[in-house]
Amino acid sequence: MLIRTKRGKAGEKTRITLDTYQAVSNAPKQYKLVTGPELATLENERFLNDGGNPSLLPYRPVADGGRGLPEEQQTYDRLSDVFRTARTQSYEVSAAGGSDKTQFYIGAGYFDQESIARPSKFNRFSLRVNLDNSVTDKVRIGTSTALTRTQRNVSSNDNNPVGVINSALFPRTNLPEYNPDGSYAKYGSFDNHQALIDNLDNDAVGTRVISNVYGEYRIQPNLTLRSSWSIDFNDMYENNFNNTLILAGQPRGTASSFLSRDITLLNEQTLNYSVNIGENHFIQALVGNTLQRNTFQRTTLAGQQFPGNDLPTIASSATQTGSSARSQAGLVSFFGKATYSFKERYTADVSVRADASSRFGADNRWGYFPAVGLGWRLGEEHFIKDLNVFEELKLRASVGRTGNQAGISDFASLGLVQGGANYLDLPGTTPLQLANPNLSWESTEQWNVGLDAAVLQNRVILELNYYDKYTSGLLLNVPVPRKIGFSSVVENYGAVSNKGVELQVTTNWLPKSAVQWSTTFNIARNVNKVEKLAAPITAGSRDIFRLEEGQSLYSFWLYKQTRVNPESGDAEYEDVNSDGAITVADRQLVGTAWPDFFGGLTNSVNYKGFDLGFTLNFERGAKIMNMNRFFLVHGGTQSNIGYLANQLDRWQQPGDQTDIPRLTTNAASNNYGGVVQNLSDRYLEDGSFLRLRTLSLGYSVPKEVVAKTRLNSLRLYVQAANLFTITPYSGLDPEVNSQGGVANTKNFDWATVPQPRTFQVGLTVGL
């Protein structure tokens, strides 16, 4: 755990740098809900489709016992309360310099950011100190320490049924936000969004210290021994109080408090040897070992029944509970690497690692991971030089194995029991986890070949890579029969392959001109496949994702809607087993969240102190499960829940061509209820996109001008992020992530806060 960035330089005067920027952000796109009159029209239509009496429409004149005519309904815009123009500010100051013996870097910063979704916000104080000292010609010592203090308040939006965004989306748009007396209106099982914004009290304070101390001893001019010790101390203290004005705090208030502490200790020794033998041979070798220990502790307190909203501490509650947990894991590693180069034309790298993790079974803790790499600079061969085409031409190839232990708990291989299963007044225990003493490393074998080339006097530089990965012994939670008392067990289960090609082309358009102009284009394609899996595994909400042998990762397992019958308005689905009924057996893999290809384009122009640049990113072919449409294009089956504007494209009369069925609560129609339960590819959308990631313009004042003001440097810049996104996806953002804490899921969009559009102004001053 070494911190090598931003270090002082020997013999350099102390440099002081001030760096600051201010930014504003907003949501580039908003959810579109139906208006109050549109909602009333949809509800009347649903009522008639369900066989209701036309004289008893829910939205009819108030004098007739109704809620008023559709055109009389008001529209309440809750989303404008949730999304805001957010501010970000950043300030950094640093000093760096040093003598021949001692070099230093000291930097401090403050960062404050509002989320575009109220009331979330975040701030951070940071301090970094790097120090290096040559004690003698042979001994060098140093330290690197980074401290951060963070504070955040979150609104719990993404994938959260009771988050602020969903509380603004789900209630019907014709319902008022406040009661006549000024109190918050209530919407059944959903909070009033403004009540959440005003009363959410989720405050988390984090302290993190990453520190490293090292010593180097030069045994001989070409032989160096280095030893380092480091600590990563990560402490998070979170307090959450739910008062009686929000549902989570009813009837008399609830509170929770969490203290988590994650400490990683690391000790590393390396012995580095390098030598030139004559003019043609170079050898470098390194051997070493690391010892790592990670300790995680968590203490949880909870309180219920508070005397009032102005006494939020758990000590004030009538009922108090608590729990604690602690886990520890260790990793021992030995490694070695050797590099040989002949005439800087032929190179060979050989390495091997041996790692032992306490997370695995006692007889399976060690994993051995060798690798070999070869390089050949063909451009140095006469038969290539004589072509007068290439300034550089190099072939690369490597093969090796790596291991993975991430994604499992510290005691994944052990059978565990837990206390707290009390019976009457007697303490008791209950089984918590099945044992798997055979659990071992997930292993990836990979080979790749590559080509580097430069032509036209280095105007065009090309990098081409092909790789093939095969990962076996996947660490997965495998379902087991619930009759044994458990739902799953961690196993080395199955294998996955990833094969792909990567291409990058950099063009220096005007290498000898005062205008420096370069463009880099990259594109990549990765094809993954589940190679071995004894039985399919489902994942995610409602088992939407499915791992299945022979198929891609992140495959969606849904019903396939073939059409909406233009005569009846009912949805029709593919009957996979041709049994005449739509059942779970008719669910199928209908797409994947993995893109066909992805890449980007970066362009940079510099001229007389001015710099202009932009970055474009693109992705093609990935599917996204739009859960916002899943819940809010519901055809009337969800009582007291509003509609997205997409619902207006529903079938209304014979002959209509659409993929959205008629409004009805009749489960037999299979439009929204029944076996299908909305789980069809109707809500699966193309997530392809082209996004302008950044656009920046800067100016560095010439040194001779800056010198007159007794400054070393001065740069001003403006930058914009996410100015536009071209996509067929109807949601707010095509770059969505997986469900929180759920493995093997991707592109699941539910009340996701979009990436903001940001405008930034910055200034860097060197003193």
Residue, then its C-alpha position, 0 to 999 in steps of 0.5 A: m500500500l504505497i503512496r508515490t504520487k505528488r512527491g518533492k524533487a531533490g534540489e528544487k525550491t519549495r513550490i506552493t500551488l493553489d487549486t480551486y474550482q466551483a461547479v454547478s450541476n443539474a439533472p440533464k433529463q427528468y422523469k415524465l409523469v402524466t398530468g392530473p387530467e391525463l391520470a383521471t382519463l386513464e383511470n376512467e378508461r381502466f374502470l370501463n375496461d374492467g366492466g364498470n358502470p359508465s354512470l359511476l366513473p371515478y372521475r365524474p362531476v362532484a355533484d354526482g358523487g365523483r372526484g371531479l371531471p378529468e379536466e378539473q384535476q390539478t397537476y402537482d409537480r413533485l420532481s421539481d422539489v426533488f431535483r435541484t441545481a447543485r453546487t460543488q466547490s473544491y479548494e486545495v493548497s500544497a507545498a513541495g520541494g527538497s534538498d539533495k537529502t530530504q524531499f517533501y510534499i504537503g497538501a491539504g484540501y476541502f471538497d463540498q458537493e450537493s447531490i442533484a437529488r435533495p437532500s443528499k450532500f457530501n464534504r471532505f477534508s483531506l491532508r497528505v504528507n509525503l517525506d523522503n530522506s537519504v540518511t546515507d548513500k546507502v540508506r533511504i527512509g520515507t513515509s506517506t500519510a493521507l488523512t481524510r474526514t468525510q461527512r455525508n447525508v444520503s436520501s437513499n434513492d437508488n433501488n429504494p422503494v421508500g427513497v425520495i425519488n420514488s416518493a415523488l414518482f409513485p403518488r398520483t400527480n393529482l394529489p396535493e402535496y399538503n393538507p389544507d392545514g399545511s401539514y404533509a399530505k399522506y399517500g398510503s404506503f408512500d412517504n410525502h416526498q417533501a416530508l422526507i426532504d425536510n426530515l431525513d436525518n441520515d448523517a455519516v461521518g468517516t475518518r480514514v488514515i492511509s499511512n506507509v513507512y519504508g526503508e531502503y538499503r542499497i547493499q550493492p549498486n545494483l542490489t536493493l533491499r526494501s521493507s515497508w509497513s502500512i496501515d489503512f484505518n477506515d472508520m465510519y460512524e452513522n446516525n439515522f433518526n426517523n421522526t414521526l413525520i415520515l413512515a419509517g418513524q411511526p408511530r413514535g420514532t425510530a433510530s439506528s446507529f452504526l460504527s464500522r471499523d475496517i483496519t488493514l495492516l500490511n508488511e512487505q519486503t522486496l529484494n531488487y537486483s538489476v545489472n547490465i552485462g556488456e552492452n546487449h544484456f540487461i537482467q532485473a530480478l525481484v523477490g519478496n513477500t507480504l503479510q496482510r491482516n484485515t480486521f472488520q468490526r461493526t457495532t449496531l444500536a437501535g431505538q424505538q418509541f421516543p418521547g418527541n421528535d426533538l430528542p433524537t438520541i437512542a438514549s432517549s428511546a423506550t426500547q433499545t437494542g444492540s448487536s456487534a460483529r467482528s471478523q478477521a482475515g489474513l493473507v500471506s504471499f511470496f512472489g518473484k519476478a525476473t526480466y531479461s532484455f537483449k539489445e532492448r529488442y527481445t524481452a522476457d518476463v517470468s513471475v510467480r506468486a504463492d498466496a495463502s488466504s485464511r478465507f479458504g479451507a485449511d487444506n486449500r488455502w494456497g494458490y500458485f499463480p505463474a506468468v510469462g511474457l515475451g516481447w519482440r521489437l520487430g522495428e529494430e530488425h533490418f528487414i523491417k527497418d529497410l521498409n522505411v515504414f515503421e518508427e516502432l513495431k513490437l509484438r507482445a504475448s503473455v500467458g499466466r494465471t491469477g487468483n481471486q478471493a473477493g466477494i466472499s466473507d472472511f469465514a466463508s469456508l466455515g460452518l457458523v452458529q450465532g447467538g441470540a436465538n433465545y427461548l424464554d429466558l434461556p440463551g440459545t444459538t442457531p446455525l448461521q452458515l453451512a461449512n465448505p472445507n473444500l472452498s478454494w481460490e477462484s482462478t483465471e488463466q489468461w493469454n493475450v497477444g498484442l501489437d504496437a506500431a508507429v508510422l508516418q514519423n510517429r503521427v499515427i500510433l496503434e495498439l492492438n490486443y487480443y485476450d482470452k480468459y478462462t475463470s474456473g472455480l467461481l466463488l458463488n452463492v449456490p442455492v441449496p434445498r431449503k428443507i436443510g435449513f439454509s438457502s445457499v452455500v458458497e462454493n467453487y461452482g462453474a467456469v466463465s470465459n471472456k474473449g476480446v479485442e482492444l484497438q487504440v489509435t492515436t494520431n498526432w496531426l501536426p507534430k512540427s507545428a505550433v499547434q499541438w493536436s492529437t486524437t485518440f480513438n479506442i474501441a473494444r469488444n468482449v464476449n463472455k460465456v458461462e462455460k460450466l454450471a451444473a444448474p442455472i442460478t437466478a439473481g436479483s429482484r424477482d429472479i430477473f437475472r439468470l446464470e446458465e451454461g452456454q449463455s452470457l453473464y448478466s442475462f435477463w430471464l423474462y417472458k417474451q412479449t410477441r405483440v399486443n393483439p390489435e383487436s383485443g388489446d391484450a398482450e401475448y407472450e411466447d409459449v416456449n413449451s407449447d403447452g397452451a399456458i403461460t407459466v414460469a416454464d415459458r421464461q427465457l433469456v431475452g438479452t444481456a446487460w453486456p454490450d456488443f462493443f464500447g469505446g471512446l474518442t479523446n481530442s486535445v488541441n494546444y496552442k500558445g497556452f490555450d488548451l481545448g479538449f473533449t472526450l466522447n464515450f459510447e456503448r452499443g448493444a447492452k440491455i437495461m431493465n427499466m424498473n421505473r416503467f415496470f412499476l409505473v406503466h402498470g395499466g391500473t393494477q396498482s391502486n393509488i399509484g401514478y403513471l409514467a407518460n409512457q402509459l399514454d401510448r397504450w392500446q385503446q381501440p381495435g386496430d391500434q398498433t402498440d406494445i403497451p396493452r389496454l388498461t385493465t386489472n383483469a389478471a386473466s388478460n396477462n397484461y399486468g397481473g397473473v403468472v407474468q407479473n409484469l416480468s416481460d421484455r416489454y420493460l427491457e430496453d436498448g441501452s446504447f449511447l453516445r455521450l460527451r463526457t467532458l469538454s474543457l477550455g483552458y489558458s496557461v498564462p505565459k511564464e514571462v507574464v506571470a513572472k511580473t506578478r511574482l508567480n510561477s504559474l497561472r492557469l484558468y479553465v472552464q469545463a463541462a461534463n455530460l453536455f449531451t447523451i444520444t440514446p434510445y433508452s427512455g430512462l434518465d441515464p443509460e449508464v446504470n449499475s447493478q442492484g446494491g449488494v446483489a452479485n451477478t446483476k447489471n443494468f437494473d434501473w430503479a429510481t437511479v440518480p442520473q449522472p449530472r450535467t456539470f459546468q465548472v470554472g477552475l483556477t490553478v496558481g503556482l507561487 
